[in-house]
Amino acid sequence: MKIDNSGYIAKAVLLIIGGALFAFFPNIIKYTFLGIGAIIVIGSVLTMLTSMGSGDGGLMGSAGIGGILVGVFVAFLPKIITFGIGLIGGIVLLILGIIRFVKAFSSDKAKDLKTLNIIFGIGMLIVALVLLSHPFSAGSFARFAVGIVLIVYGIYNIYIAYAISERNKNSTPDVIDINNFTINDDDK
């Protein structure tokens, strides 16, 4: 039986394009969110202006103000996410580094394990301090890493589609031709 591999090919194309945009063209993402935010703000302002001429201006005016706030939030979402990745990652690694130190000094384990916990604790604290002091750079690196992972996953889907097509070459057809098909009945 043959397996359809078109889904894997479509997914691979989307993953590779999305990964390339994420990794190598960060401004496209920023401008996309700015455009979406601007459309929401413009639509909300028009809602407010048209509601002033009609009789039910109170409710539509407040909905327009809410829409403007949502539009501004969407426009600045890439900056918020970029800042948040570094900040959250720094806080998590800071906590993990402190836990490593506590484990190293409160444990009765072998000296090698204490030394290893101290080394990992120092490493985590250094990375945490870098992330906390430069959250935008950390967010840019995370965006680049996610883009590369998406590209690699897309290449993997291409390989899966290739493996399916190779398997399909050697498979039997889905429909059996009964005109030229006989069954030997000699085992009586």
C-alpha contacts under 8 A as a table, 3 or more apart, distances in Angstrom:
res1	aa1	res2	aa2	distance
1	M	168	N	7.57
1	M	171	S	5.99
1	M	172	T	5.92
1	M	173	P	6.10
1	M	174	D	5.28
2	K	167	R	7.92
2	K	168	N	5.19
2	K	171	S	6.46
2	K	172	T	7.69
2	K	173	P	7.25
2	K	174	D	7.01
3	I	164	I	6.76
3	I	168	N	6.73
4	D	7	G	7.39
4	D	164	I	7.81
5	N	8	Y	5.41
5	N	9	I	6.51
5	N	161	A	5.23
5	N	164	I	6.39
5	N	165	S	7.13
6	S	9	I	5.03
6	S	10	A	6.13
6	S	161	A	7.53
7	G	10	A	5.18
7	G	11	K	6.04
8	Y	11	K	5.06
8	Y	12	A	5.97
8	Y	157	N	5.54
8	Y	158	I	6.78
8	Y	160	I	7.08
8	Y	161	A	5.70
9	I	12	A	5.04
9	I	13	V	6.25
9	I	157	N	6.77
9	I	158	I	6.03
9	I	161	A	6.22
10	A	13	V	5.23
10	A	14	L	6.27
11	K	14	L	5.17
11	K	15	L	6.00
11	K	154	G	6.98
11	K	157	N	7.12
12	A	15	L	5.11
12	A	16	I	6.04
12	A	153	Y	7.46
12	A	154	G	4.05
12	A	155	I	6.47
12	A	156	Y	7.74
12	A	157	N	5.24
12	A	158	I	5.88
13	V	16	I	5.30
13	V	17	I	6.13
13	V	154	G	6.70
14	L	17	I	5.25
14	L	18	G	5.88
14	L	154	G	7.63
15	L	18	G	5.09
15	L	19	G	5.77
15	L	150	L	5.48
15	L	151	I	6.00
15	L	153	Y	7.04
15	L	154	G	4.96
16	I	19	G	5.05
16	I	20	A	6.03
16	I	150	L	6.35
16	I	151	I	4.50
16	I	152	V	7.75
16	I	153	Y	7.92
16	I	154	G	5.22
16	I	155	I	7.39
17	I	20	A	5.18
17	I	21	L	6.22
17	I	151	I	7.71
18	G	21	L	5.11
18	G	22	F	6.09
18	G	147	G	7.25
18	G	150	L	7.21
18	G	151	I	7.83
19	G	22	F	5.01
19	G	23	A	5.93
19	G	146	V	7.21
19	G	147	G	3.92
19	G	148	I	6.04
19	G	149	V	7.30
19	G	150	L	4.77
19	G	151	I	5.01
20	A	23	A	5.20
20	A	24	F	5.60
20	A	25	F	7.10
20	A	147	G	6.08
20	A	148	I	7.48
20	A	151	I	6.84
21	L	24	F	5.62
21	L	25	F	4.84
21	L	26	P	6.65
21	L	28	I	7.15
21	L	29	I	7.63
21	L	147	G	7.31
22	F	25	F	6.05
22	F	26	P	5.82
22	F	29	I	7.36
22	F	143	R	6.28
22	F	144	F	6.43
22	F	146	V	7.27
22	F	147	G	4.78
23	A	26	P	6.78
23	A	143	R	6.28
23	A	144	F	4.17
23	A	145	A	7.06
23	A	146	V	7.21
23	A	147	G	4.35
23	A	148	I	6.32
24	F	144	F	7.25
24	F	147	G	7.92
25	F	28	I	5.80
25	F	29	I	7.53
26	P	29	I	5.48
26	P	30	K	6.55
27	N	30	K	4.88
27	N	31	Y	5.93
28	I	31	Y	5.18
28	I	32	T	5.97
29	I	32	T	5.10
29	I	33	F	6.36
29	I	78	P	7.64
30	K	33	F	5.36
30	K	34	L	6.18
30	K	78	P	6.06
31	Y	34	L	4.82
31	Y	35	G	5.94
32	T	35	G	5.10
32	T	36	I	6.20
33	F	36	I	5.08
33	F	37	G	5.99
33	F	74	V	6.20
33	F	75	A	5.13
33	F	76	F	7.49
33	F	77	L	7.20
33	F	78	P	7.23
34	L	37	G	5.06
34	L	38	A	6.01
34	L	74	V	7.24
34	L	75	A	4.27
34	L	76	F	7.17
35	G	38	A	5.02
35	G	39	I	6.16
35	G	75	A	7.28
36	I	39	I	5.15
36	I	40	I	6.31
36	I	71	G	7.44
36	I	74	V	7.16
36	I	75	A	6.91
37	G	40	I	5.13
37	G	41	V	6.17
37	G	70	V	7.64
37	G	71	G	4.15
37	G	72	V	5.85
37	G	73	F	7.38
37	G	74	V	5.07
37	G	75	A	4.42
38	A	41	V	5.01
38	A	42	I	6.00
38	A	71	G	6.38
38	A	72	V	7.64
38	A	75	A	7.05
39	I	42	I	5.18
39	I	43	G	6.02
39	I	71	G	7.54
40	I	43	G	5.16
40	I	44	S	6.07
40	I	67	G	6.54
40	I	68	I	6.79
40	I	70	V	7.49
40	I	71	G	4.90
41	V	44	S	5.06
41	V	45	V	6.11
41	V	67	G	6.43
41	V	68	I	4.65
41	V	69	L	7.83
41	V	70	V	7.86
41	V	71	G	5.02
41	V	72	V	7.09
42	I	45	V	5.11
42	I	46	L	6.15
42	I	68	I	7.92
43	G	46	L	5.14
43	G	47	T	6.13
44	S	47	T	4.91
44	S	48	M	6.24
44	S	63	A	7.62
44	S	64	G	4.45
44	S	65	I	6.99
44	S	67	G	5.24
44	S	68	I	5.74
45	V	48	M	5.05
45	V	49	L	6.17
45	V	64	G	6.11
45	V	65	I	7.83
45	V	68	I	7.15
46	L	49	L	5.02
46	L	50	T	6.02
47	T	50	T	5.33
47	T	51	S	5.99
47	T	60	M	6.79
47	T	61	G	7.31
47	T	64	G	5.82
48	M	51	S	5.15
48	M	52	M	6.50
48	M	57	G	7.62
48	M	60	M	6.22
48	M	61	G	4.79
48	M	62	S	7.96
48	M	63	A	7.85
48	M	64	G	5.18
48	M	65	I	7.68
49	L	52	M	5.43
49	L	53	G	7.30
50	T	53	G	5.63
50	T	54	S	6.86
51	S	54	S	5.22
51	S	55	G	7.41
51	S	56	D	6.51
51	S	57	G	4.59
51	S	58	G	7.92
51	S	60	M	5.83
51	S	61	G	6.51
52	M	55	G	7.39
52	M	56	D	7.73
52	M	57	G	5.03
52	M	61	G	7.63
53	G	57	G	7.45
54	S	57	G	6.27
56	D	59	L	6.48
56	D	60	M	6.90
57	G	60	M	5.38
57	G	61	G	5.66
58	G	61	G	5.28
58	G	62	S	6.49
59	L	62	S	5.42
59	L	63	A	6.31
60	M	63	A	4.93
60	M	64	G	6.05
61	G	64	G	5.00
61	G	65	I	6.35
62	S	65	I	5.06
62	S	66	G	6.23
63	A	66	G	5.03
63	A	67	G	6.09
64	G	67	G	4.94
64	G	68	I	6.18
65	I	68	I	5.07
65	I	69	L	6.37
66	G	69	L	5.16
66	G	70	V	6.27
67	G	70	V	5.01
67	G	71	G	6.05
68	I	71	G	5.02
68	I	72	V	6.20
69	L	72	V	5.22
69	L	73	F	6.18
70	V	73	F	5.03
70	V	74	V	6.15
71	G	74	V	5.11
71	G	75	A	6.13
72	V	75	A	5.04
72	V	76	F	6.34
73	F	76	F	5.34
73	F	77	L	5.93
74	V	77	L	4.98
75	A	78	P	7.54
76	F	79	K	5.54
76	F	80	I	6.36
77	L	80	I	4.99
77	L	81	I	6.04
78	P	81	I	5.16
78	P	82	T	6.00
79	K	82	T	5.07
79	K	83	F	6.03
80	I	83	F	5.23
80	I	84	G	5.93
81	I	84	G	4.91
81	I	85	I	6.08
81	I	139	G	7.67
82	T	85	I	5.49
82	T	86	G	6.93
82	T	135	P	7.34
82	T	136	F	5.77
82	T	138	A	7.76
82	T	139	G	4.42
82	T	140	S	6.76
83	F	86	G	5.72
83	F	87	L	6.29
83	F	135	P	5.31
83	F	136	F	5.27
83	F	139	G	6.28
84	G	87	L	4.99
84	G	88	I	5.79
84	G	135	P	7.38
84	G	139	G	7.64
85	I	88	I	5.40
85	I	89	G	5.89
85	I	135	P	7.14
85	I	138	A	7.11
85	I	139	G	5.39
85	I	142	A	7.65
86	G	89	G	5.14
86	G	90	G	5.90
86	G	131	L	5.20
86	G	132	L	6.43
86	G	134	H	7.31
86	G	135	P	4.09
86	G	136	F	6.57
86	G	137	S	7.67
86	G	138	A	4.98
86	G	139	G	5.40
87	L	90	G	5.15
87	L	91	I	6.25
87	L	131	L	6.51
87	L	132	L	5.51
87	L	135	P	5.68
88	I	91	I	5.16
88	I	92	V	6.15
89	G	92	V	5.18
89	G	93	L	6.11
89	G	128	A	7.19
89	G	131	L	6.89
90	G	93	L	5.23
90	G	94	L	5.97
90	G	127	V	7.22
90	G	128	A	4.14
90	G	129	L	6.62
90	G	130	V	7.60
90	G	131	L	4.89
90	G	132	L	5.16
91	I	94	L	5.03
91	I	95	I	6.26
91	I	128	A	6.65
91	I	132	L	7.42
92	V	95	I	5.24
92	V	96	L	6.21
92	V	128	A	7.74
93	L	96	L	4.92
93	L	97	G	5.91
93	L	124	M	5.57
93	L	125	L	6.61
93	L	127	V	7.24
93	L	128	A	5.20
94	L	97	G	5.12
94	L	98	I	6.26
94	L	124	M	6.58
94	L	125	L	5.39
94	L	128	A	5.21
94	L	129	L	7.58
95	I	98	I	5.19
95	I	99	I	6.20
96	L	99	I	5.00
96	L	100	R	6.21
96	L	121	G	7.38
96	L	124	M	7.03
97	G	100	R	5.07
97	G	101	F	6.42
97	G	120	F	7.18
97	G	121	G	4.18
97	G	122	I	6.67
97	G	123	G	7.61
97	G	124	M	4.98
97	G	125	L	5.29
98	I	101	F	5.11
98	I	102	V	6.24
98	I	121	G	6.58
98	I	125	L	7.61
99	I	102	V	5.05
99	I	103	K	6.09
99	I	121	G	7.67
100	R	103	K	5.09
100	R	104	A	6.05
100	R	117	N	5.45
100	R	118	I	6.59
100	R	120	F	7.04
100	R	121	G	4.99
101	F	104	A	5.00
101	F	105	F	6.26
101	F	117	N	6.62
101	F	118	I	5.76
101	F	121	G	5.71
102	V	105	F	5.43
102	V	106	S	5.89
103	K	106	S	5.32
103	K	107	S	5.60
103	K	114	K	7.83
103	K	117	N	7.22
104	A	107	S	5.71
104	A	113	L	7.56
104	A	114	K	4.62
104	A	115	T	7.33
104	A	117	N	5.43
104	A	118	I	6.09
105	F	114	K	7.15
107	S	114	K	7.57
109	K	113	L	6.47
109	K	114	K	6.87
110	A	113	L	5.46
110	A	114	K	6.58
111	K	114	K	5.08
111	K	115	T	6.18
112	D	115	T	5.11
112	D	116	L	6.11
113	L	116	L	4.96
113	L	117	N	6.08
114	K	117	N	5.10
114	K	118	I	6.17
115	T	118	I	5.08
115	T	119	I	6.16
116	L	119	I	5.10
116	L	120	F	6.13
117	N	120	F	5.16
117	N	121	G	5.88
118	I	121	G	4.92
118	I	122	I	6.10
119	I	122	I	5.21
119	I	123	G	6.19
120	F	123	G	4.99
120	F	124	M	6.06
121	G	124	M	5.17
121	G	125	L	6.12
122	I	125	L	5.10
122	I	126	I	6.15
123	G	126	I	5.21
123	G	127	V	6.26
124	M	127	V	5.17
124	M	128	A	5.96
125	L	128	A	4.92
125	L	129	L	6.10
126	I	129	L	5.20
126	I	130	V	6.29
127	V	130	V	5.09
127	V	131	L	6.13
128	A	131	L	5.08
128	A	132	L	6.03
129	L	132	L	5.08
129	L	133	S	5.98
130	V	133	S	5.20
130	V	134	H	5.94
130	V	135	P	7.95
131	L	134	H	5.26
131	L	135	P	5.21
131	L	137	S	7.91
131	L	138	A	5.90
132	L	135	P	5.62
134	H	137	S	5.61
134	H	138	A	6.53
135	P	138	A	5.11
135	P	139	G	6.17
136	F	139	G	5.01
136	F	140	S	6.21
137	S	140	S	5.05
137	S	141	F	6.23
138	A	141	F	5.08
138	A	142	A	6.14
139	G	142	A	5.00
139	G	143	R	6.12
140	S	143	R	5.06
140	S	144	F	6.19
141	F	144	F	5.03
141	F	145	A	6.08
142	A	145	A	5.01
142	A	146	V	6.11
143	R	146	V	5.19
143	R	147	G	6.23
144	F	147	G	5.07
144	F	148	I	6.30
145	A	148	I	5.15
145	A	149	V	6.21
146	V	149	V	5.08
146	V	150	L	6.18
147	G	150	L	5.12
147	G	151	I	6.31
148	I	151	I	5.07
148	I	152	V	6.22
149	V	152	V	5.10
149	V	153	Y	6.09
150	L	153	Y	5.05
150	L	154	G	6.11
151	I	154	G	4.99
151	I	155	I	6.28
152	V	155	I	5.07
152	V	156	Y	6.21
153	Y	156	Y	4.93
153	Y	157	N	6.31
154	G	157	N	5.04
154	G	158	I	6.39
155	I	158	I	5.00
155	I	159	Y	6.38
156	Y	159	Y	5.02
156	Y	160	I	6.31
157	N	160	I	4.92
157	N	161	A	6.17
158	I	161	A	5.06
158	I	162	Y	6.17
159	Y	162	Y	4.98
159	Y	163	A	6.13
160	I	163	A	5.04
160	I	164	I	6.15
161	A	164	I	5.10
161	A	165	S	6.20
162	Y	165	S	5.11
162	Y	166	E	6.21
163	A	166	E	5.10
163	A	167	R	6.18
164	I	167	R	5.00
164	I	168	N	6.05
165	S	168	N	4.93
165	S	169	K	6.37
166	E	169	K	5.28
166	E	170	N	7.05
167	R	170	N	5.54
167	R	171	S	6.36
168	N	171	S	5.06
173	P	176	I	6.81
176	I	181	F	7.97
177	D	180	N	6.15
177	D	181	F	6.44
178	I	181	F	4.89
178	I	182	T	7.85
185	D	188	K	7.37
